[in-house]
Amino acid sequence: MEIRPAGQRARVLDVVGVDKVFGGDVVALRNMSLAVNAGDFISLLGPSGCGKSTALRLVAGLIEPTRGRIEWAGGQGTDDLSVVFQEPTLMPWATVAQNVWLPFRLKGASFHAVRDEIRDVLRLVGLETFMDAYPRELSGGMKMRVSIARAIVTKPRLILMDEPFAALDEITRFKLNNDLLALKAKIGATVIFVTHSVFESVFLSDRIVVMAARPGRVIRELAVDAPYPRTETFRTSADYAAHCREASAALHEAMGEAA
């Protein structure tokens, strides 16, 4: 699946001139603007304190902008998105299948009515045989797969991911990066992904938004024009290395611009 240029895709949302100030004087974001198109995989890359997670929370509708606005195309809004946090946030008393059922349960659907959808999404993430297992019986990577399954089971238009693989070992992280791209291709969602990792951002994204801290702001936007699907061949290619160098230079610039 090759990514079409962003200009040929339908708009999902626009972040327009957004500021976010906490406590009257802590400027978490200043004048952030971002256009998100259908099918984008956008990484927000930057040092700690640059407002990446704040931007995600604003898009999710968990907090409101101090200034500026977030405009949703077609009036969809936050009813058609899912969020994956850094920790899996699973209910320890519930089985894997019951954890994935949660978004349907909140909408009033019985477990029996959506059992097939739950089984299908667990098959997609390689956990169909663990439907009746409990979180304590799973590895860290498996717990994150359950969290991703819960996020995609309702086939959301937009998925927000806040450093979901940061706590995992490198081998597991690479595997889940591969799996995430495969899942995205299957469900056709748009993704905004927060990360500190240059290598992860280049492998996953078609656009990298580089942010600087104090105040949090966008300083560069980089295009990664390598076609999808991306495999280990891309990860070891000269093209990947060149994109990583460009993103690394932009990240160093962002860190240098932190006040």
Beta strands, then each sheet from edge to edge (+ up, - down):
strand 1: 11-22
strand 2: 26-37
strand 3: 41-45
strand 4: 67-72
strand 5: 81-84
strand 6: 158-162
strand 7: 190-195
strand 8: 207-212
strand 9: 217-223
sheet 1: 2+ 1- 4+
sheet 2: 5+ 6+ 7+ 3+ 8+ 9-
end
